[in-house]
Amino acid sequence: MKRKKQLIFTVLSLLILALLAILVVLLTPKYMRLTQKIRPMAYAGQFYSAERRELRSMVANYLDKVKPENAYNNIKILIVPHAGYDYSAQVAAQAYQQVSNQEIKRVYLIGNSHRHYFSGIATDDSQAWETPLGLVRVDENMVKELVQTNNLIKLDPTVQLDDHILEVQLPFLQVILGNDFKIVPLLFGNTSEQDYRVLGEILSQQLVPGDLVIISSDMSHYPPRELGQEIDQKTLDLIVQLDLDGLIKHSREALDIDQGEETILCSLEAVKTALVLAENLQLRGQILSYHNSGDIIGGDKNKVVGYGAVIFYNVDQISPNPLNQAEQSILLNIARETVNSYVNNGTISNFKIIDERLQVVQGAFVTLHKNKELRGCIGEITANQPLWQVVQNMALEAASRDYRFLPVTADELSDLDYEISVLTPPQIITDWRQIRLGQDGVIIRRGLRSGVFLPQVAQETGWNLEEFLNQLCVQKAGLEIDCYKNDSGVEISIFQAQVFK
């Protein structure tokens, strides 16, 4: 009886071990690749490293060289290059680092097919895509919905397998997001000039919080270095201005230049889609980085390819990290102590600031009031120093170098009130009617003439939008009263401000 029980126990143990072994096999990536429809990595070892540890280290190193901008926290669209990592990955990292703290669950990867010509847009019914860093899941439900509800979008895995431009984006996403996201791959077939409008409208309705759109495109192809820089700068300016008609015209004009370049954007339809989407969602653009292959050591300067990084973000959430009460108090104290020390003793106070938020490079204005009347106001819109130092410098300027007033004297110090406006980076707009009165500060610029009004000026004066801009043109910029309407040479930029006093 005892032997019988031992035999039964042994058999059960062996069965359990066998089941565990089967389970381990079923859960291994190798088995998953055999039982699922996986798009294998096709360009590892060519455009990026095929070795897992080396690839992760390379991507992390690119990202570590980039400082995230605090001004952007709700980015919806990235435009990034897709050349070999040695050439373009550092530019791409400028954009990817900006979304490293966002919660992203689904990524629409969009480009123009580089090897196929067909009607419509190709997607992929694979369950996952493979890279040296592991498997990236495809959002099968979204792919199915897009194919079933839009004749434009079709399943064609062959097109996806033959192209590198979406695959090379995945390692960056895997490093910054881990494995908790899905992709929707989309490649234009290059035979229609209007498909981008349809896709732009589809995405405008489809995007939800947690979605990100990535446009994979290099820029000018094969002009000499200086001409490439000129062409690409104009391209980038048109993109962030959401000037779709201008971009289309520029793409045709660039092809007419007898210098050998093939195109200004190899994924032109994808970039045009981004512009439609950004306009529909009222996003604003920002150029983050640019260089071309001629800038690389040993790169051919006679035939270059351009690489640019652009983001589009929700302007209503432009300031993810506003100053708290303690930080505001520190800056107000810096402003007051600086002015007091300089006026009384002719010396500039030294401060030891350890607060990380105050070390962020950010523009600011300092405004002085005496008995509720303006006594001085000077600022720096685009800064190259830490915020606390900008505030110190501008406080000194407002008290002693505002040309509208005599320098502040010692007997005035106790009567001064201080107001600080911490600014977001300015963004160029193409239509003055986009300005939100009381929320946007505005910069008018033509040539060497420029003028700026802070957002609170509209509230303090009671002006409507046209009065606000008329006075900005005349008072600040020294231009015609309606220069913002009728002068094509006038550039209009807007910014937002956190104001405290």
C-alpha positions as CSV (number, residue, x, y, z in Angstrom):
1,M,0.0,0.0,0.0
2,K,2.8,2.4,0.9
3,R,4.6,1.6,-2.4
4,K,1.4,2.3,-4.3
5,K,1.1,5.7,-2.7
6,Q,4.7,6.5,-3.5
7,L,4.2,5.5,-7.1
8,I,1.1,7.7,-7.4
9,F,3.0,10.6,-5.9
10,T,5.9,10.1,-8.3
11,V,3.6,10.0,-11.3
12,L,1.7,13.1,-10.2
13,S,5.0,15.0,-9.6
14,L,6.3,14.1,-13.1
15,L,3.0,15.2,-14.6
16,I,3.2,18.5,-12.8
17,L,6.8,19.1,-13.9
18,A,5.8,18.2,-17.5
19,L,2.9,20.7,-17.4
20,L,5.2,23.4,-16.0
21,A,7.8,22.8,-18.7
22,I,5.1,23.1,-21.4
23,L,3.8,26.3,-19.8
24,V,7.4,27.8,-19.9
25,V,7.7,26.9,-23.5
26,L,4.4,28.4,-24.4
27,L,5.3,31.7,-22.7
28,T,8.7,32.1,-24.3
29,P,9.1,34.8,-27.0
30,K,10.3,32.1,-29.5
31,Y,7.1,30.1,-29.1
32,M,5.1,33.3,-29.3
33,R,6.8,34.2,-32.6
34,L,5.8,30.7,-33.9
35,T,2.2,30.9,-32.9
36,Q,1.4,34.5,-33.6
37,K,1.6,36.6,-36.7
38,I,4.8,38.7,-36.1
39,R,6.4,41.2,-38.4
40,P,10.1,40.3,-38.0
41,M,12.7,43.0,-37.7
42,A,13.9,43.6,-41.2
43,Y,16.5,46.4,-40.8
44,A,18.3,45.7,-37.5
45,G,22.0,45.6,-38.2
46,Q,21.6,48.1,-41.1
47,F,19.9,51.3,-39.7
48,Y,20.4,50.4,-36.0
49,S,22.2,47.8,-33.9
50,A,20.9,44.3,-33.9
51,E,22.4,43.6,-30.5
52,R,19.9,44.1,-27.7
53,R,22.2,45.6,-25.0
54,E,24.1,47.8,-27.4
55,L,20.9,49.1,-29.0
56,R,19.3,50.0,-25.6
57,S,22.5,51.7,-24.5
58,M,22.7,53.7,-27.7
59,V,19.1,54.9,-27.5
60,A,19.5,55.8,-23.8
61,N,22.6,57.7,-24.6
62,Y,20.9,59.8,-27.3
63,L,18.1,60.6,-24.9
64,D,20.3,61.4,-22.0
65,K,21.9,64.2,-24.1
66,V,18.5,66.0,-24.4
67,K,17.0,68.1,-21.6
68,P,13.2,67.9,-21.6
69,E,11.5,71.3,-22.2
70,N,9.1,72.1,-19.3
71,A,6.9,74.1,-21.7
72,Y,5.4,71.1,-23.4
73,N,3.4,68.4,-21.6
74,N,0.6,67.4,-24.0
75,I,2.3,66.7,-27.2
76,K,0.2,65.1,-29.9
77,I,2.5,64.9,-32.9
78,L,6.2,64.2,-33.5
79,I,7.9,64.7,-36.8
80,V,11.2,62.7,-36.7
81,P,13.8,61.4,-39.2
82,H,14.5,57.8,-40.0
83,A,18.0,57.5,-41.4
84,G,20.7,55.3,-39.9
85,Y,21.1,56.1,-36.2
86,D,24.6,57.4,-36.7
87,Y,23.2,60.1,-38.9
88,S,19.8,61.1,-37.5
89,A,19.1,59.5,-34.1
90,Q,20.3,62.4,-32.0
91,V,17.8,64.7,-33.9
92,A,15.0,62.2,-33.3
93,A,15.9,62.0,-29.6
94,Q,15.2,65.7,-29.2
95,A,11.5,64.9,-29.9
96,Y,11.3,61.6,-28.1
97,Q,12.7,63.0,-24.9
98,Q,9.8,65.6,-24.8
99,V,7.2,62.8,-24.5
100,S,9.2,60.6,-22.1
101,N,7.0,61.7,-19.2
102,Q,3.6,61.5,-21.0
103,E,1.2,58.6,-20.6
104,I,1.1,57.1,-24.1
105,K,-0.9,54.0,-24.8
106,R,-1.3,54.0,-28.6
107,V,1.1,55.3,-31.3
108,Y,0.0,56.0,-34.9
109,L,3.2,55.5,-37.0
110,I,2.8,57.3,-40.4
111,G,5.1,57.7,-43.4
112,N,5.2,57.4,-47.2
113,S,6.2,54.0,-48.6
114,H,9.8,54.2,-50.0
115,R,9.5,51.0,-52.1
116,H,6.0,50.7,-53.4
117,Y,3.4,52.8,-55.3
118,F,-0.2,51.9,-54.8
119,S,-3.5,53.6,-54.2
120,G,-4.6,54.5,-50.6
121,I,-2.8,53.7,-47.4
122,A,-1.4,50.4,-46.3
123,T,-1.6,49.0,-42.8
124,D,-0.6,45.7,-41.2
125,D,-2.6,42.9,-39.6
126,S,0.3,41.5,-37.7
127,Q,-0.2,40.9,-34.0
128,A,3.2,42.4,-33.1
129,W,6.4,43.9,-34.6
130,E,9.8,42.6,-33.5
131,T,12.9,44.5,-32.6
132,P,16.1,43.5,-30.7
133,L,14.3,45.0,-27.6
134,G,11.4,42.6,-27.9
135,L,7.9,42.6,-29.4
136,V,5.7,45.7,-29.9
137,R,2.0,44.9,-30.0
138,V,-0.2,46.2,-32.9
139,D,-3.6,47.6,-31.9
140,E,-5.5,45.0,-33.9
141,N,-8.9,46.4,-33.0
142,M,-8.0,49.9,-34.3
143,V,-6.5,48.4,-37.5
144,K,-9.6,46.4,-38.1
145,E,-11.8,49.4,-37.4
146,L,-9.9,51.6,-39.8
147,V,-9.9,49.0,-42.6
148,Q,-13.6,48.3,-42.2
149,T,-14.8,51.9,-42.0
150,N,-12.5,53.6,-44.6
151,N,-11.9,52.4,-48.2
152,L,-8.7,54.4,-48.2
153,I,-6.9,52.2,-45.7
154,K,-6.1,48.6,-46.7
155,L,-4.2,45.6,-45.3
156,D,-0.9,45.0,-47.0
157,P,1.8,43.5,-44.8
158,T,4.2,43.3,-47.7
159,V,4.4,47.0,-47.9
160,Q,5.1,47.3,-44.2
161,L,7.8,44.6,-44.3
162,D,9.7,46.2,-47.1
163,D,10.1,49.6,-45.4
164,H,12.4,50.7,-42.6
165,I,10.9,54.1,-41.8
166,L,8.4,52.9,-39.2
167,E,10.5,50.1,-37.8
168,V,13.4,52.4,-36.8
169,Q,11.1,54.4,-34.6
170,L,10.3,51.5,-32.3
171,P,13.5,51.2,-30.2
172,F,13.0,54.8,-29.1
173,L,9.4,54.1,-28.1
174,Q,10.4,50.9,-26.3
175,V,13.1,52.7,-24.3
176,I,10.9,55.6,-23.2
177,L,7.6,53.7,-22.8
178,G,8.5,50.1,-22.0
179,N,6.1,47.6,-23.5
180,D,2.8,49.2,-22.4
181,F,1.8,50.7,-25.7
182,K,0.4,49.6,-29.1
183,I,1.1,50.8,-32.6
184,V,-1.0,51.5,-35.7
185,P,1.3,51.4,-38.7
186,L,0.2,53.4,-41.8
187,L,2.1,54.0,-45.1
188,F,0.9,56.2,-48.0
189,G,1.1,54.7,-51.4
190,N,2.3,57.8,-53.2
191,T,-0.3,57.8,-56.0
192,S,-2.8,60.4,-54.7
193,E,-2.2,64.0,-53.6
194,Q,-5.4,64.2,-51.5
195,D,-5.3,61.1,-49.3
196,Y,-3.6,63.1,-46.6
197,R,-6.7,65.2,-46.1
198,V,-8.9,62.1,-45.5
199,L,-6.4,60.6,-43.1
200,G,-6.1,63.9,-41.3
201,E,-9.8,64.2,-40.8
202,I,-10.0,60.5,-39.7
203,L,-7.3,61.0,-37.0
204,S,-9.0,64.3,-35.9
205,Q,-12.0,62.3,-34.9
206,Q,-10.1,59.2,-33.7
207,L,-7.5,60.5,-31.3
208,V,-8.1,60.2,-27.6
209,P,-6.0,61.0,-24.5
210,G,-3.0,58.7,-24.5
211,D,-2.6,58.7,-28.3
212,L,0.5,60.0,-30.1
213,V,1.1,60.5,-33.8
214,I,4.6,60.0,-35.2
215,I,5.4,61.2,-38.7
216,S,8.6,59.5,-40.0
217,S,10.3,61.7,-42.6
218,D,13.7,62.9,-43.6
219,M,14.0,66.3,-45.3
220,S,15.9,67.5,-48.4
221,H,17.5,64.8,-50.5
222,Y,21.0,65.3,-52.1
223,P,21.5,69.0,-52.6
224,P,24.8,70.6,-51.6
225,R,25.0,71.3,-47.8
226,E,24.3,75.1,-47.9
227,L,21.4,74.7,-50.3
228,G,20.0,71.9,-48.2
229,Q,20.1,74.0,-45.1
230,E,18.3,76.8,-46.9
231,I,15.6,74.6,-48.3
232,D,15.1,72.7,-45.0
233,Q,14.8,75.9,-42.9
234,K,12.0,77.1,-45.1
235,T,10.3,73.7,-44.9
236,L,10.5,73.7,-41.1
237,D,9.2,77.3,-40.9
238,L,6.2,76.4,-43.1
239,I,5.5,73.3,-41.0
240,V,5.3,75.1,-37.6
241,Q,3.3,77.9,-39.2
242,L,0.8,75.2,-40.4
243,D,1.1,76.8,-43.9
244,L,-0.1,73.8,-45.9
245,D,-0.5,75.7,-49.2
246,G,3.0,77.2,-48.7
247,L,4.5,73.8,-48.0
248,I,2.9,72.4,-51.2
249,K,4.2,75.3,-53.3
250,H,7.6,75.0,-51.7
251,S,7.8,71.3,-52.5
252,R,7.2,72.1,-56.1
253,E,9.6,75.0,-56.3
254,A,12.4,73.0,-54.7
255,L,12.1,70.3,-57.3
256,D,12.6,72.9,-60.0
257,I,16.0,74.0,-58.6
258,D,18.6,72.4,-60.9
259,Q,20.8,71.2,-58.0
260,G,20.0,67.5,-57.9
261,E,17.7,67.3,-54.9
262,E,14.8,64.8,-55.2
263,T,12.4,66.1,-52.6
264,I,12.0,68.4,-49.6
265,L,10.3,65.6,-47.5
266,C,10.4,61.9,-48.4
267,S,7.1,61.5,-46.4
268,L,5.5,64.6,-47.7
269,E,1.9,63.2,-47.5
270,A,2.5,62.1,-44.0
271,V,3.7,65.6,-43.0
272,K,0.7,67.2,-44.7
273,T,-1.5,64.9,-42.7
274,A,0.1,66.3,-39.5
275,L,-0.7,69.8,-40.6
276,V,-4.3,69.0,-41.2
277,L,-4.5,67.3,-37.8
278,A,-2.7,70.1,-36.0
279,E,-5.0,72.7,-37.5
280,N,-8.1,70.7,-36.6
281,L,-6.9,70.1,-33.0
282,Q,-5.6,73.7,-32.7
283,L,-2.1,72.6,-31.9
284,R,1.0,74.7,-32.1
285,G,4.3,73.6,-33.5
286,Q,7.9,73.9,-32.3
287,I,11.1,73.2,-34.1
288,L,13.5,71.3,-31.8
289,S,16.5,70.3,-33.8
290,Y,18.0,70.2,-37.3
291,H,21.1,69.1,-39.0
292,N,22.0,67.3,-42.3
293,S,24.3,64.5,-43.2
294,G,27.0,67.0,-44.2
295,D,27.3,68.0,-40.6
296,I,28.4,64.5,-39.6
297,I,32.2,63.9,-39.5
298,G,33.2,62.4,-42.8
299,G,29.8,63.2,-44.4
300,D,29.6,64.2,-48.1
301,K,28.9,67.9,-48.1
302,N,28.1,67.9,-51.9
303,K,25.0,65.6,-51.5
304,V,23.3,65.8,-48.2
305,V,20.1,64.6,-46.6
306,G,18.3,66.8,-44.0
307,Y,17.0,65.7,-40.6
308,G,14.6,67.7,-38.5
309,A,12.6,67.2,-35.3
310,V,9.3,69.1,-34.8
311,I,6.5,68.7,-32.1
312,F,2.9,69.8,-32.1
313,Y,1.3,70.3,-28.7
314,N,-1.9,71.4,-27.0
315,V,-1.4,75.1,-26.2
316,D,-4.0,75.0,-23.4
317,Q,-1.7,72.8,-21.4
318,I,1.5,74.6,-22.3
319,S,2.8,75.0,-18.7
320,P,3.0,71.6,-17.0
321,N,5.1,72.8,-14.2
322,P,3.9,76.2,-12.9
323,L,5.7,77.8,-10.1
324,N,4.3,77.1,-6.6
325,Q,3.9,79.7,-3.9
326,A,7.3,79.1,-2.4
327,E,9.0,79.4,-5.8
328,Q,7.1,82.6,-6.5
329,S,8.1,84.1,-3.2
330,I,11.8,83.3,-3.9
331,L,11.7,85.1,-7.2
332,L,9.9,88.1,-5.8
333,N,12.5,88.3,-3.0
334,I,15.3,88.1,-5.6
335,A,13.8,91.0,-7.5
336,R,13.3,93.2,-4.5
337,E,16.6,92.4,-2.9
338,T,18.4,93.0,-6.2
339,V,16.9,96.4,-6.7
340,N,17.4,97.5,-3.0
341,S,21.1,96.4,-3.1
342,Y,21.8,98.1,-6.4
343,V,20.0,101.4,-5.6
344,N,21.4,101.7,-2.0
345,N,24.9,100.4,-2.5
346,G,25.6,100.0,-6.2
347,T,26.2,96.3,-5.7
348,I,24.4,93.2,-7.1
349,S,23.2,90.7,-4.5
350,N,24.5,87.1,-4.6
351,F,21.9,84.3,-4.3
352,K,22.5,80.6,-3.8
353,I,19.5,78.9,-5.5
354,I,19.1,75.2,-5.1
355,D,15.4,74.8,-6.3
356,E,15.5,72.8,-9.5
357,R,12.4,74.5,-10.9
358,L,14.1,77.9,-10.7
359,Q,17.1,76.5,-12.6
360,V,15.0,75.9,-15.7
361,V,16.0,78.2,-18.7
362,Q,12.9,80.3,-19.2
363,G,12.1,83.9,-20.1
364,A,10.5,86.4,-17.8
365,F,9.4,90.1,-17.4
366,V,9.7,92.1,-14.2
367,T,7.3,95.0,-13.8
368,L,7.6,97.7,-11.1
369,H,4.6,99.8,-9.9
370,K,4.7,102.9,-7.6
371,N,1.3,103.9,-6.2
372,K,-0.3,101.7,-8.8
373,E,1.4,103.5,-11.6
374,L,3.9,101.9,-13.9
375,R,7.5,102.6,-12.8
376,G,9.4,100.2,-15.1
377,C,9.0,97.0,-17.1
378,I,11.7,95.0,-18.9
379,G,11.9,91.4,-19.8
380,E,13.7,88.7,-21.8
381,I,11.4,86.5,-23.9
382,T,13.9,83.9,-25.1
383,A,16.3,83.2,-22.3
384,N,19.7,81.5,-22.1
385,Q,20.0,81.6,-18.4
386,P,18.2,80.0,-15.4
387,L,14.9,81.6,-14.5
388,W,16.0,83.0,-11.2
389,Q,19.0,84.7,-12.9
390,V,16.7,86.1,-15.6
391,V,14.4,87.6,-12.9
392,Q,17.4,89.2,-11.2
393,N,18.7,90.7,-14.4
394,M,15.3,92.0,-15.5
395,A,14.6,93.5,-12.1
396,L,17.8,95.5,-12.3
397,E,17.0,96.5,-15.9
398,A,13.5,97.6,-15.0
399,A,14.7,99.8,-12.1
400,S,17.6,101.4,-13.8
401,R,17.4,101.1,-17.6
402,D,13.8,101.5,-18.7
403,Y,14.2,104.4,-21.2
404,R,10.7,105.7,-20.3
405,F,11.7,106.5,-16.7
406,L,14.5,107.9,-14.6
407,P,16.3,105.3,-12.5
408,V,14.7,104.3,-9.3
409,T,16.0,106.3,-6.3
410,A,16.5,105.2,-2.7
411,D,13.5,107.2,-1.3
412,E,11.2,105.3,-3.7
413,L,12.2,101.7,-2.7
414,S,9.6,101.3,0.0
415,D,6.8,102.4,-2.4
416,L,7.6,99.8,-5.1
417,D,5.4,96.8,-5.9
418,Y,6.9,93.9,-7.9
419,E,5.1,91.8,-10.6
420,I,6.8,88.9,-12.3
421,S,5.6,87.3,-15.6
422,V,7.2,83.9,-16.3
423,L,6.9,83.2,-20.0
424,T,6.4,80.2,-22.3
425,P,8.5,80.0,-25.5
426,P,7.0,82.2,-28.3
427,Q,5.2,80.5,-31.2
428,I,4.7,82.0,-34.7
429,I,1.1,82.2,-35.9
430,T,-0.2,83.0,-39.3
431,D,-3.5,84.6,-38.5
432,W,-3.9,87.4,-35.9
433,R,-7.4,86.2,-35.2
434,Q,-5.9,83.2,-33.5
435,I,-4.8,85.4,-30.6
436,R,-6.8,84.8,-27.3
437,L,-7.2,88.2,-25.8
438,G,-6.0,88.3,-22.1
439,Q,-4.4,84.8,-22.4
440,D,-1.8,85.3,-25.1
441,G,1.1,87.8,-25.0
442,V,2.0,89.0,-28.5
443,I,5.2,90.0,-30.3
444,I,5.0,92.0,-33.6
445,R,8.2,92.0,-35.6
446,R,9.3,93.4,-39.0
447,G,12.9,93.5,-39.8
448,L,14.7,95.3,-36.9
449,R,11.5,96.7,-35.5
450,S,9.6,94.8,-32.9
451,G,7.2,95.3,-30.0
452,V,5.7,93.1,-27.3
453,F,2.6,93.3,-25.0
454,L,2.2,90.9,-22.0
455,P,-1.2,89.1,-21.8
456,Q,-2.3,91.2,-18.8
457,V,-2.1,94.4,-20.9
458,A,-5.4,93.7,-22.5
459,Q,-7.0,93.2,-19.1
460,E,-5.5,96.3,-17.6
461,T,-6.5,98.6,-20.6
462,G,-9.9,97.0,-21.5
463,W,-8.9,97.1,-25.2
464,N,-10.5,94.7,-27.7
465,L,-8.3,92.6,-29.9
466,E,-7.9,95.1,-32.7
467,E,-7.2,98.0,-30.3
468,F,-4.7,95.8,-28.5
469,L,-2.8,95.0,-31.8
470,N,-3.2,98.6,-33.1
471,Q,-1.4,99.9,-30.0
472,L,1.2,97.2,-30.2
473,C,2.1,98.2,-33.8
474,V,2.2,101.9,-33.1
475,Q,3.4,102.2,-29.5
476,K,5.9,99.3,-29.3
477,A,7.0,98.5,-32.8
478,G,6.8,101.9,-34.4
479,L,4.9,100.5,-37.3
480,E,1.7,101.3,-39.1
481,I,-1.4,101.0,-37.0
482,D,-2.8,98.0,-38.8
483,C,0.5,96.4,-39.7
484,Y,-0.7,93.0,-38.5
485,K,-3.4,93.0,-41.1
486,N,-1.8,94.4,-44.3
487,D,1.9,93.8,-44.1
488,S,3.1,90.5,-45.3
489,G,6.6,91.2,-43.9
490,V,5.2,91.3,-40.3
491,E,5.8,88.2,-38.1
492,I,3.4,87.6,-35.2
493,S,4.3,85.4,-32.3
494,I,2.4,84.6,-29.2
495,F,3.3,83.3,-25.7
496,Q,1.6,82.7,-22.4
497,A,2.6,83.9,-18.9
498,Q,2.3,82.9,-15.2
499,V,1.8,86.2,-13.5
500,F,2.3,86.9,-9.7
501,K,3.0,89.8,-7.5
